[in-house]
Amino acid sequence: MLAEAGIRTVTTSAGSPKKIYPKIKELGLKVLHVTLAAPLAVKAAEAGADGVVVSGTESGGLRTTGPESTNLILIPLVCDIVDVPVVAAGGVADRRGYRAALALGAQGVQIGTAFLASEESPASRSWKEAIVACGDAGTALLPMGGMAMRTIINPKLGKLMTTGADLSKEYNMMNAGKAWSTGDFDLYPAGAGQVSALIKKIRPVKDIIEEMVRQ
Ligand SMILES: Cc1cc2nc3c(=O)[nH]c(=O)nc-3n(C[C@H](O)[C@H](O)[C@H](O)COP(=O)(O)O)c2cc1C
């Protein structure tokens, strides 16, 4: 379907891409693989990835529950050990983050949270407003099975964290879609990266990119 639709580059994540790569390559598509750790970036490159997306612990989205590095460490680490281009994912919302990622050796950036909070994003208004309202240290990892989701700490989650409650029992990831579309963040907290703290208003994508790449 992707090839028929004229898609030229595919991104794979969450698990080894090894099995699917021969098919994708056969169709003449390029592949990027998302990795959260340096050894996995090497494996992805060895498996045939044309580039790796390196996602530090500050990123929004699904994470592992184990120890992880921030992009300040992970990007140069991966750049030193793979021969394919590296895309930095996580913590980029403005010109400073973009230039920092390039200075660390990345060839480009992948942006989640800043675009999630953009005018054009189909996310609910309340989700975007939660990102804009989120301050320093305003996110936490919610465990769910062997993985975790970075989310914005709201009053309910903040209270649960102080009681040492088992958060994987308090929240069900299956409720995230409903919670995020209705703004009921007691049902499941709003997914977003640490970079939320730097996002001060809902802006058009054009403004976000123009400010980011200006010289
Ligand atoms: C709510 C949310 C859900 C995400 N879900 C996925 C996903 O399913 N698969 C994936 O590879 N990345 C996912 N991501 C990660 C983004 O693609 C991107 O790499 C990340 O958000 C970059 O970090 P940033 O949020 O600091 O910009 C998600 C991010 C967010 C904020």
Ligand as a Chemical Component Dictionary entry (heavy atoms), coordinates in Angstrom:
data_LIG
# 
_chem_comp.id                   LIG 
_chem_comp.type                 NON-POLYMER 
_chem_comp.pdbx_formal_charge   0 
_chem_comp.three_letter_code    LIG 
# 
loop_
_chem_comp_atom.comp_id 
_chem_comp_atom.atom_id 
_chem_comp_atom.alt_atom_id 
_chem_comp_atom.type_symbol 
_chem_comp_atom.charge 
_chem_comp_atom.model_Cartn_x 
_chem_comp_atom.model_Cartn_y 
_chem_comp_atom.model_Cartn_z 
_chem_comp_atom.pdbx_ordinal 
LIG C1  C1  C 0 1.484  11.412 22.395 1  
LIG C2  C2  C 0 2.626  10.868 21.599 2  
LIG C3  C3  C 0 2.516  9.612  21.006 3  
LIG C4  C4  C 0 3.583  9.067  20.280 4  
LIG N1  N1  N 0 3.449  7.826  19.716 5  
LIG C5  C5  C 0 4.466  7.323  18.995 6  
LIG C6  C6  C 0 4.352  6.047  18.350 7  
LIG O1  O1  O 0 3.313  5.414  18.424 8  
LIG N2  N2  N 0 5.422  5.554  17.665 9  
LIG C7  C7  C 0 6.594  6.268  17.561 10 
LIG O2  O2  O 0 7.547  5.796  16.933 11 
LIG N3  N3  N 0 6.726  7.487  18.141 12 
LIG C8  C8  C 0 5.700  8.012  18.845 13 
LIG N4  N4  N 0 5.836  9.247  19.426 14 
LIG C9  C9  C 0 7.154  9.914  19.366 15 
LIG C10 C10 C 0 7.229  10.985 18.262 16 
LIG O3  O3  O 0 7.155  10.390 16.996 17 
LIG C11 C11 C 0 8.536  11.776 18.363 18 
LIG O4  O4  O 0 9.662  10.971 18.123 19 
LIG C12 C12 C 0 8.710  12.425 19.716 20 
LIG O5  O5  O 0 7.503  13.010 20.144 21 
LIG C13 C13 C 0 9.810  13.459 19.654 22 
LIG O6  O6  O 0 9.990  14.067 20.905 23 
LIG P1  P1  P 0 9.265  15.442 21.330 24 
LIG O7  O7  O 0 7.916  15.024 21.800 25 
LIG O8  O8  O 0 10.121 15.978 22.429 26 
LIG O9  O9  O 0 9.212  16.330 20.120 27 
LIG C14 C14 C 0 4.769  9.806  20.143 28 
LIG C15 C15 C 0 4.873  11.095 20.724 29 
LIG C16 C16 C 0 3.818  11.617 21.440 30 
LIG C17 C17 C 0 3.971  12.994 22.048 31 
# 
loop_
_chem_comp_bond.comp_id 
_chem_comp_bond.atom_id_1 
_chem_comp_bond.atom_id_2 
_chem_comp_bond.value_order 
_chem_comp_bond.pdbx_ordinal 
LIG C1  C2  SING 1  
LIG C2  C3  SING 2  
LIG C2  C16 DOUB 3  
LIG C3  C4  DOUB 4  
LIG C4  N1  SING 5  
LIG C4  C14 SING 6  
LIG N1  C5  DOUB 7  
LIG C5  C6  SING 8  
LIG C5  C8  SING 9  
LIG C6  O1  DOUB 10 
LIG C6  N2  SING 11 
LIG N2  C7  SING 12 
LIG C7  O2  DOUB 13 
LIG C7  N3  SING 14 
LIG N3  C8  DOUB 15 
LIG C8  N4  SING 16 
LIG N4  C9  SING 17 
LIG N4  C14 SING 18 
LIG C9  C10 SING 19 
LIG C10 O3  SING 20 
LIG C10 C11 SING 21 
LIG C11 O4  SING 22 
LIG C11 C12 SING 23 
LIG C12 O5  SING 24 
LIG C12 C13 SING 25 
LIG C13 O6  SING 26 
LIG O6  P1  SING 27 
LIG P1  O7  DOUB 28 
LIG P1  O8  SING 29 
LIG P1  O9  SING 30 
LIG C14 C15 DOUB 31 
LIG C15 C16 SING 32 
LIG C16 C17 SING 33 
# 
